[in-house]
Amino acid sequence: MDTVELPGCPNGSLLAASYLLSRRPHKAAFLVPDRDCVAVLKYVLPLLGYSVRVEERGGAWLVEASAVEKA
């Protein structure tokens, strides 16, 4: 799983959504510089079919997205 470094919002969340929609990876990780982008991703990624896990890393945040299995 690669980690994609993103700019702050709104561009960061748009790039993350675009990445997931175009590639449809099972897992992806995004390094974002601000809490606003984390908040947006925590809202948007489940709508795209991904569960979200967030971890703070030295002033930035690592947002991990995992595809939700459909029953």
N, C-alpha and C positions, 0 to 999 in steps of 0.2 A: 504494500500500500504506500503510495507516494504521498508526501505532504505538500500541498499547494499553498504558497504564501500569497495572501490577498491584501489589497489596500483596504483602508477603512470604508465604512458605509457612505453612500449607498452602493458604490461600485463593487465593493467586496462581496456583498450578498448577491448581487446580480451575476457576478462572475462565478460564484459557487453554484448557483442554480443552473446557469448555462452549462457548466462543467458536468453536473450530474445529469441533466437532461440530454446532453449530446453523447456522453459516454456510457451512461447507465452502469457504473461500477458497483460491485457488491459492497465495497467499503471505500471510503475516501476520508482524507483528513485535510483540514484547512487551518492555517495559522493566520489569525486576524489580530489587528492591533488595538481594537477598541471594543468596549462592552456593548455599544449600540449595535454593532455588527453581530455580536454573539446573540443578542436578544432577537434580532431579525431572523437569524439562521435557526434558532430554537423554535421559532414560529413557522417558518417556511419549509424546512426540511421534512417534517412529518407530512406535510401536504403533498410532498413529492414522493412519499413512500419510504422515507428513511427515519430510523431512530437516531437520537442525538446524544452524544456524551461530550461534556465540556471540561477542560482542565486548564488552569492558569499556569503559564510558563514564563516566568521572568518578565512581567509587564505586557505579555501578549497572551492570547488564548488559543488553545488547540481545540478545534471542534471536529469530532469524529462522527462521521455519518455511516450507518450500516443499513443496508436494504432490509426492509421488513418482509418476512416470508408471508406470502398470501396463502390462506387455507383453502 
